[in-house]
């Protein structure tokens, strides 16, 4: 029976293969042994949950165990640095996130290069960002929010998961395009930011779906719009920010799959095909949706284009807003 194991159980069975990383190609079709996914965040978060869902399905497809290796730290830098050193044989893959399109502009020189040290396999999932407000805020739409924020003497604050994080950048992008001056309040994670929004200590959040959805559904906060280009299947009646007047606005968190550079193209193509099969499975798509993620597979070339667009976009926001690591 296919299964997802842990890094500890995986190590003993992979030492010999690690000493000869290309031996698998001579011994038979890929994969012939367990495949490890480096997740650069702690267990239980959106990226980790997404990785566990699709890796379980891939274990079924490949008929071999898959391994989740959580390497958290420094906003995804620790995990990316470790993953970049994996042998280019397809047995050590990397689950990247929006952080890896932000860190180059935010942190400067890094011990890895997300474009040079990795090859894209596929976009995996999008985590919609919802613009949400405390019930006391006298605005029920994006246009009403913009009008309220521009009133003389009006101060509105928004909480985020941390300085330079995706939810912070979504707020700064909003300020740039709407001409508002919403004040940023950074927290150490989305959960404490949401707690203060629920308590009214901040008025707004540009919140990822996994954090906001349950509170929207219970009516504890109100949703003004969704930041992605298309409406979300999670809340299809909620208009996009672009629909609401900011036609160029788009922000979302994401997860994607990469392999170390020089991984053979045949292996990349094999993983991409199987990954697309996994993410197009109705049960997998529903599990991801339940976890606040929308499956969005594609080709390696499409992922490369998306990564370059994200790098350029967030570099501009970081420079314009003067954001520094917090």
CORSUL-V465191 format. One line per field, one symbol per residue. phi: phi as a letter, one per 40 degrees, with the letter a starting at -180 (. if undefined). psi: psi as a letter, one per 40 degrees, with the letter a starting at -180 (. if undefined). burial: # if it has 9 or more other ideal C-beta (glycine too) atoms within 8 Angstrom, else .. Layout:
phi->???
psi->???
burial->???
This chain:
phi->.cabbbccccdccbcccccbcccccccicccbadbbbcbcaccgcdccccccccccccccccfacbbbbcbchfggcdccccccccccbgcbbbccaddccbddccbgcbcabccccbbcbacbabbdbbcbbcccccabaccccccccccdgcbbbbcacicgccccccccccdcccgbbcccbcbchcccccdccccgcbcaabbcddccdcccccgcbbbbibcccbccccbccccccccchccccaaacababbbddgcddccdcccccccccccccdcccccccccgbbdacacdccccccccccdccccccccccgcbdb
psi->hiihaiddddddeedddddgdeddddeaihieiihhhhhfiiieiddddddddddddddddefiiihhghgiiffeddddddddeiigeeehihgiiddeedddddebhieihdddeihidiidihhihhhiiidehfheiddddddddehhehhhihiieiheiddddddddddddefifhhhhiigidddddddddeedidiigiidddddddddeediihdiheidiihedgeehiidddedgdehhhiiiiihiiiiehhddddddddddddddeehdddddddddefihhgiaidddddddddddddddddddddefhih.
burial->.#.##.#.##...#..#...#..#.....##.#########....##############.##.########....#########.######################..#.#.#..##################..#.#.##.######......#######################.#.#.####..#.###.###.#.############.##....########..##.##..#####.#.#..#############.##..######.########..##.###.#######..#.###.###.##..##.##..#.#...
